[in-house]
C-alpha cells in the first residue's frame, strides 16, 4: 500500500513537472512546484480560517441575540399584561446602552409597536429591513432572526440583524420582543482577522518561496553534478568522478555512473591498444561487431600495395638488431601515415615488408587511385627521410613498391583461437610479385591496374618489362608509375606536407 502511494505521488510530480517548458532549468521547476504547493496550502488554510472565524462570530452573535431577546420577552411578560408602559420603557431603554444593541421594541399580538428604544426596522421605509410585522406574526411561537442593513449612503451601509421572540403567557402569545444588533463590530472583527490572516499568509508564502528556492537548489544539486559529468564525457574527459557519497537512490546512481565511466575508460584503453595492433577501421569493426566475429570473408574489389626495403639482408648484417629495429619503425611509421591519409589500412608487417589494403573494410570507389597516390607519397617521404639521413652521415634506405587491383576475398583468416583480418587471392599474389621485380624507388603496377580509365587520366606511367607468372603461358604486361597528372599534383603536395607537419608536431 505504501509503495503504491509512493509510486502514485512520484507519477503525479512527474506529470506536474512535465507541464513546465522544457527549456526551464529543473531548479526553477522544482522551486515553482514547491512554491506553488506552499501558496495553494497557505491559501486553502487561510480560507478555512477566515470561514471558521466568521462562522464562530456569527454563531456567537446568534447565541447572544437569542439569549438577550429571550430574557427581554420573559422580563416584559408582567409589564405587558399589566399594560405598564413605563416599566416596559425602562426595560427596553436599559438594553440600548452599547455599540452592539442599537434597538429594542415590544409589540402587541397584532404587531403594533407598544414601546421602543433606538432603531426600529419598521419605523422607516428607507431602512428596508426585508421583513414586516405580518412576517413576524406568521412566525409566532418561535424565535426569529432577520438580517438587513442600514443605508446611510451608497457607500456607507451597516449590516444589522434583528432577533424576535414571542412573549408567551399560559400558552398564549401576549406580544413580541425584538432586539436589533449592529454587525459593524462583527464585520470589523472579520476584516481585521482577514487582514491578519492575509498578512500571515503572504509572509508564509514569501518565506516558503525562499525556502523552496534553497530546497530546490539542494535537491537539484545532484542533477547539476550529472550535467557536469555529461559535459565532461562530451569533451572526452572520461576520468570525471563524483566526490559526494550518498546512501540514497542518488548515491546509487552516482556509483553506477562512476562504474560506467570506469568501463568507458577501459573500453577506450582497449580501443587504443587494438589500434596499435590493428588499423583503426578494423579495430572499430571488431569492437562494433564483437559478438559476431567469425572466420570467413566476402568478395570485394580492392587494391593492394606491397613495399619492402631493397637489400635488406645486407643492411641487417651491418647493423645491430636495435639499430635495425629503429630504422624499420621510423620508415614504417611514415608508410603508415601515408596509408591513413589515403583511406587505406595496414594489413601486416612482414620483416622488412609492409602490406597495405585499400577498399576494405570500408568501401572505397577510388581505391586504385588512392593506392597509386599512396605509393607516390611513400616514395616522396622515403626520399625526404633519406635526405635527412644523408645530412647525418647515414646511408640511405631504398624501397620498392608493387600495386595491383582486382577481386579478392576480405575477412577473418586463421583459426577460431587466433585470427586476423586480411585479404587473399590472385590479385594479392600478383601485387607481391610486382614488388619483387621492382628496383629501388620504382612503383610497378599491372596492366589491368593502369588501364582503368580514371587511373590513366590521373597517373603518368610508362611500359615496363613483362613478367612471367608461374602456370601462365602469356607474359604479364607491367607499368612503372612516374608521377601524377598536373591537375592532381597538388593533392600529393598537400598530403606530403600534412605527414611532415604531423611528424614534427
C-alpha positions in Angstrom: 0.0 0.0 0.0 2.8 2.4 1.0 4.7 1.6 -2.2 1.5 2.3 -4.3 1.1 5.7 -2.7 4.8 6.4 -3.2 4.6 5.5 -6.9 1.4 7.5 -7.4 2.9 10.5 -5.7 6.1 10.2 -7.9 4.0 9.9 -11.0 1.9 13.0 -10.1 5.0 15.0 -9.5 6.5 13.9 -12.9 3.3 14.9 -14.7 3.2 18.3 -13.0 6.9 18.9 -13.9 6.1 17.9 -17.5 3.7 20.9 -17.7 6.6 23.3 -17.4 8.6 24.4 -20.6 11.4 22.0 -21.5 14.0 24.9 -21.6 13.3 25.9 -18.0 16.1 24.6 -15.7 15.0 21.9 -13.3 15.9 24.0 -10.2 13.3 26.6 -11.3 10.7 23.9 -12.0 11.2 22.4 -8.5 11.1 25.9 -7.0 7.9 26.8 -8.7 6.4 23.4 -7.8 7.2 23.7 -4.1 6.3 27.4 -4.0 3.0 26.6 -5.8 2.2 23.9 -3.2 3.0 26.3 -0.4 0.8 29.0 -1.9 -2.1 26.6 -2.5 -1.8 25.2 1.0 -1.5 28.6 2.6 -4.4 30.0 0.6 -6.6 27.0 1.5 -5.7 27.2 5.2 -6.4 31.0 5.2 -9.8 30.4 3.5 -10.7 27.8 6.1 -9.5 30.0 9.0 -11.5 33.0 7.7 -14.6 30.9 7.1 -14.3 29.3 10.5 -13.7 32.7 12.2 -16.7 34.2 10.5 -18.9 31.3 11.3 -17.8 31.3 15.0 -18.5 35.0 15.3 -21.8 34.5 13.6 -22.7 31.8 16.0 -21.7 34.0 18.9 -23.9 36.9 17.9 -26.8 34.5 17.2 -26.4 32.9 20.6 -26.2 36.4 22.2 -29.1 37.7 20.3 -31.4 34.8 21.1 -30.4 34.9 24.7 -31.0 38.7 25.1 -34.3 38.6 23.2 -35.5 35.6 25.3 -34.6 37.4 28.5 -36.4 40.5 27.3 -39.5 38.5 26.4 -39.6 37.0 29.9 -38.9 40.3 31.7 -41.6 42.1 29.7 -44.3 39.5 30.3 -45.7 41.0 33.5 -45.4 44.7 32.5 -47.1 43.8 29.2 -50.0 42.1 30.8 -50.3 45.0 33.3 -50.0 47.5 30.5 -47.2 49.2 32.4 -45.6 51.1 29.6 -43.3 52.9 31.9 -41.8 49.6 33.1 -41.5 48.3 29.6 -39.9 51.6 28.5 -37.3 51.4 31.2 -36.7 47.7 30.3 -36.1 48.3 26.6 -34.1 51.5 27.2 -31.7 49.7 29.6 -30.6 47.3 26.8 -29.7 50.1 24.3 -26.5 51.1 26.0 -23.6 49.8 24.0 -22.5 49.7 20.4 -23.9 46.2 19.7 -27.6 46.7 20.6 -29.0 49.5 18.6 -32.7 49.0 19.1 -35.3 47.2 21.2 -39.0 47.1 20.8 -42.1 45.4 22.3 -45.1 44.6 20.0 -48.7 43.7 20.6 -50.1 40.3 19.4 -51.3 42.2 16.3 -47.8 43.5 15.5 -48.3 47.1 16.7 -45.4 48.8 18.5 -46.1 49.4 22.2 -42.7 50.7 23.4 -39.3 51.0 21.7 -35.8 52.4 22.1 -33.3 53.0 19.4 -33.8 51.9 15.8 -36.9 50.0 14.8 -36.9 48.2 11.5 -40.5 49.1 10.9 -40.2 52.8 11.7 -38.8 54.0 8.4 -39.4 52.6 4.9 -35.9 53.8 3.9 -34.4 51.3 6.3 -35.6 48.4 4.0 -35.4 45.6 6.6 -36.7 43.0 4.3 -39.5 41.8 6.6 -42.8 43.2 8.0 -44.9 42.8 11.2 -47.0 40.3 9.2 -43.9 38.2 8.7 -43.2 38.4 12.4 -46.7 37.3 13.4 -46.6 34.5 10.9 -43.6 33.1 12.7 -45.3 33.1 16.1 -44.3 30.5 18.7 -40.6 30.5 17.8 -37.6 32.8 17.8 -36.9 34.6 14.5 -33.8 36.1 13.0 -33.9 38.8 10.3 -30.8 40.2 8.6 -31.0 43.6 7.0 -28.9 46.7 6.6 -29.0 50.4 7.3 -28.2 52.5 4.3 -26.8 55.9 5.3 -25.4 56.4 1.8 -24.5 54.4 -1.3 -21.1 53.6 0.1 -21.9 53.5 3.8 -24.0 50.6 4.7 -24.2 48.8 8.1 -25.3 45.2 8.4 -27.9 44.7 11.0 -29.7 41.7 12.5 -32.9 41.6 14.5 -34.0 38.8 16.8 -37.7 38.3 17.6 -39.1 36.2 20.5 -42.8 35.7 21.3 -44.0 36.8 24.8 -45.8 33.7 26.0 -48.3 33.6 28.9 -50.3 30.4 29.6 -49.5 29.1 26.1 -50.9 32.3 24.6 -48.9 34.9 22.6 -49.2 38.1 24.5 -46.9 40.0 22.2 -43.4 40.1 20.7 -40.0 41.3 21.9 -37.4 42.5 19.4 -33.7 43.2 19.9 -31.7 44.7 17.0 -27.9 44.3 16.8 -25.4 46.1 14.7 -23.0 43.8 12.9 -20.4 46.5 12.4 -18.2 45.3 15.2 -18.5 41.7 13.8 -17.6 43.0 10.3 -14.7 44.9 11.7 -13.5 41.8 13.5 -13.9 39.8 10.4 -12.0 42.4 8.4 -9.2 42.5 11.0 -9.0 38.8 11.1 -8.9 38.6 7.3 -6.1 41.2 7.2 -4.1 39.4 9.9 -4.5 36.1 8.2 -3.7 37.6 4.7 -0.6 39.2 6.1 0.5 36.0 7.8 -0.2 34.1 4.6 1.8 36.5 2.5 4.7 36.2 5.0 4.5 32.4 4.9 4.4 32.5 1.1 7.5 34.7 0.9 9.3 32.5 3.4 8.1 29.4 1.5 9.3 30.7 -1.8 12.7 31.5 -0.4 12.8 28.1 1.3 11.6 26.4 -1.9 14.4 28.0 -3.9 17.1 26.9 -1.4 15.5 23.5 -1.1 15.2 23.0 -4.8 18.9 24.0 -5.3 19.8 21.4 -2.7 17.5 18.8 -4.4 18.8 19.6 -7.9 22.4 19.7 -6.9 23.0 16.1 -7.9 21.4 16.9 -11.3 24.0 19.7 -11.7 26.7 17.2 -10.9 25.3 14.8 -13.5 25.3 17.6 -16.1 28.9 18.3 -15.3 29.7 14.6 -15.8 27.8 14.6 -19.1 29.7 17.7 -20.3 33.0 16.1 -19.2 32.1 13.0 -21.2 31.1 15.1 -24.2 34.5 16.8 -24.1 36.3 13.4 -23.9 37.1 13.5 -20.2 36.2 10.1 -19.0 38.1 10.4 -15.7 35.3 12.5 -14.1 34.2 11.1 -10.8 31.6 12.1 -8.2 33.1 13.3 -4.9 29.8 13.1 -3.0 29.0 9.9 -1.2 25.3 9.4 -0.6 23.4 6.4 0.8 20.1 7.1 -1.1 19.0 6.5 -4.6 21.1 9.4 -5.9 24.2 7.8 -4.4 23.4 4.5 -6.1 23.0 6.4 -9.4 26.3 8.2 -8.8 28.1 4.9 -8.1 26.6 3.4 -11.2 27.7 6.4 -13.2 31.3 6.0 -11.8 31.3 2.4 -12.8 30.1 3.3 -16.3 32.9 5.8 -16.5 35.4 3.2 -15.5 34.0 0.9 -18.2 34.4 3.7 -20.7 38.0 4.3 -19.7 38.7 0.6 -20.1 36.9 0.5 -23.4 39.0 3.4 -24.7 42.2 1.8 -23.5 41.2 -1.4 -25.3 40.4 0.6 -28.5 43.8 2.4 -28.3 45.5 -0.9 -27.7 43.7 -2.5 -30.6 44.5 0.4 -32.9 48.2 -0.2 -32.2 47.9 -3.8 -33.4 45.2 -3.2 -35.9 44.2 -0.5 -38.3 41.6 2.0 -36.8 39.0 0.9 -39.3 39.5 -2.8 -38.5 39.6 -2.1 -34.7 36.3 -0.2 -34.9 34.7 -3.1 -36.9 35.9 -5.6 -34.3 34.5 -3.6 -31.4 31.2 -2.8 -33.1 30.6 -6.5 -34.1 32.3 -8.2 -31.1 29.6 -10.9 -30.8 29.5 -11.7 -34.5 33.3 -12.2 -35.1 33.8 -15.4 -37.1 36.1 -16.9 -39.7 35.4 -16.3 -43.4 35.1 -13.3 -45.7 33.4 -11.8 -48.7 34.4 -10.9 -52.2 35.4 -7.3 -52.7 37.0 -5.1 -55.3 40.1 -3.6 -53.8 43.7 -2.6 -54.2 46.9 -4.0 -52.5 50.3 -2.3 -52.1 53.4 -4.1 -51.1 56.5 -2.1 -50.1 59.8 -3.6 -48.9 63.4 -2.5 -48.4 65.9 -3.1 -51.2 69.0 -5.0 -50.0 67.6 -5.6 -46.5 69.7 -8.7 -45.9 73.0 -6.8 -46.4 71.7 -4.0 -44.2 70.7 -6.3 -41.4 74.2 -7.8 -41.5 75.8 -4.4 -41.0 73.6 -3.2 -38.1 72.8 -4.3 -34.6 69.2 -5.5 -34.0 68.4 -2.4 -32.1 69.6 -0.1 -34.9 67.7 -2.2 -37.4 64.5 -2.0 -35.4 64.8 1.7 -35.1 65.1 2.1 -38.9 62.2 -0.2 -39.6 60.0 1.6 -37.0 60.9 5.0 -38.5 60.1 4.2 -42.1 57.1 2.0 -41.3 55.7 5.0 -39.3 55.9 7.2 -42.4 54.4 4.5 -44.6 51.5 4.0 -42.1 50.7 7.8 -42.1 50.8 7.7 -45.9 48.4 4.8 -45.9 46.0 6.5 -43.4 45.7 9.8 -45.4 44.7 7.8 -48.4 41.9 5.8 -46.5 43.9 2.6 -46.6 44.7 0.1 -43.8 47.9 -1.6 -42.8 47.3 -5.3 -43.4 50.5 -6.6 -41.9 54.2 -6.0 -41.4 56.4 -8.9 -42.6 60.0 -8.3 -41.7 61.2 -5.5 -44.0 57.9 -5.6 -46.0 54.6 -3.9 -45.4 51.3 -4.8 -47.0 48.6 -2.1 -47.4 45.0 -2.6 -48.5 42.5 -0.1 -50.0 38.8 -0.6 -50.4 38.2 -2.6 -47.3 36.8 -2.9 -44.6 35.2 0.3 -45.6 34.2 0.5 -49.3 36.1 3.0 -51.4 35.2 3.5 -55.1 38.6 5.1 -55.8 40.7 2.5 -54.0 43.0 2.1 -57.1 43.8 5.9 -57.3 44.3 6.0 -53.5 46.7 3.1 -53.7 48.7 4.8 -56.5 48.7 8.1 -54.6 49.9 6.3 -51.5 52.8 4.7 -53.5 53.9 8.1 -54.8 53.6 9.6 -51.3 55.7 6.8 -49.8 58.4 7.3 -52.4 58.4 11.1 -51.7 58.5 10.5 -47.9 61.3 8.0 -48.2 63.3 10.4 -50.4 62.8 13.2 -47.8 63.9 10.9 -44.9 67.0 9.8 -46.8 67.9 13.4 -47.3 67.9 13.8 -43.5 69.9 10.6 -43.1 72.5 11.8 -45.7 73.0 15.0 -43.8 73.6 12.9 -40.7 76.1 10.8 -42.4 73.9 7.7 -42.7 73.4 5.5 -45.7 70.0 5.8 -47.5 67.2 3.2 -47.2 65.6 2.4 -50.5 62.1 0.9 -51.0 60.4 -0.8 -54.0 56.7 -0.9 -54.4 54.2 -3.2 -56.2 50.5 -2.3 -56.6 47.6 -4.3 -58.1 43.8 -4.1 -58.1 41.1 -6.7 -58.6 38.7 -9.1 -57.0 39.9 -10.6 -53.7 38.5 -12.2 -50.5 38.5 -10.0 -47.4 37.7 -11.3 -44.0 39.0 -13.1 -40.9 41.6 -15.7 -41.7 43.2 -18.2 -39.3 41.6 -20.3 -36.6 38.9 -19.8 -34.0 41.6 -19.4 -31.4 43.6 -16.8 -33.4 42.7 -15.0 -36.5 43.5 -11.8 -38.4 41.7 -9.6 -40.9 43.4 -9.8 -44.3 42.8 -10.2 -48.0 43.8 -13.2 -50.2 43.5 -14.0 -53.8 45.4 -13.9 -57.2 45.2 -10.1 -57.2 47.1 -10.0 -53.9 49.7 -12.5 -55.0 50.3 -10.5 -58.2 50.9 -7.4 -56.2 53.5 -9.2 -54.2 55.2 -10.4 -57.4 55.2 -6.9 -58.9 57.0 -5.7 -55.8 59.7 -8.3 -56.3 60.5 -7.3 -59.9 60.7 -3.6 -58.9 64.1 -2.0 -58.2 64.9 0.8 -55.8 62.4 3.7 -55.9 60.3 2.0 -58.5 56.5 1.6 -58.3 55.4 -1.3 -60.5 51.7 -1.9 -61.4 49.9 -4.4 -63.5 48.4 -3.7 -66.9 44.9 -4.2 -65.5 45.6 -1.7 -62.8 46.9 1.0 -65.1 44.3 0.5 -67.8 41.5 1.5 -65.5 40.0 4.7 -67.1 40.3 7.0 -64.1 43.8 5.8 -63.4 45.2 6.5 -66.9 43.7 10.0 -66.7 45.3 10.8 -63.3 48.5 8.7 -63.2 51.5 9.1 -65.5 53.3 5.7 -66.2 55.4 4.0 -68.9 55.5 0.4 -70.0 57.9 -1.8 -68.0 59.3 -5.2 -68.6 56.7 -8.0 -69.0 56.6 -10.6 -66.2 56.2 -14.4 -66.4 53.8 -15.9 -63.9 54.0 -19.5 -62.8 51.4 -21.5 -64.6 50.6 -18.8 -67.1 52.0 -19.1 -70.6 51.5 -15.4 -71.7 53.7 -12.7 -70.2 52.0 -10.2 -67.9 52.5 -6.6 -69.0 53.6 -4.1 -66.3 54.0 -0.3 -65.9 56.2 2.0 -64.0 54.4 4.8 -62.2 56.3 8.0 -62.6 54.0 10.8 -61.4 50.5 12.3 -61.2 48.8 14.3 -63.9 49.2 18.1 -63.5 45.7 18.5 -62.1 46.4 16.1 -59.2 49.9 17.0 -58.2 48.6 19.5 -55.6 46.9 16.6 -53.8 50.2 14.8 -53.4 51.9 18.0 -52.2 49.2 18.6 -49.5 49.4 15.0 -48.3 53.2 15.2 -48.1 53.1 18.4 -46.1 50.4 17.0 -43.8 52.5 14.0 -42.9 55.7 16.1 -42.4 53.8 18.5 -40.2 52.3 15.8 -38.1 55.7 14.0 -37.9 57.4 17.1 -36.3 54.4 18.3 -34.2 
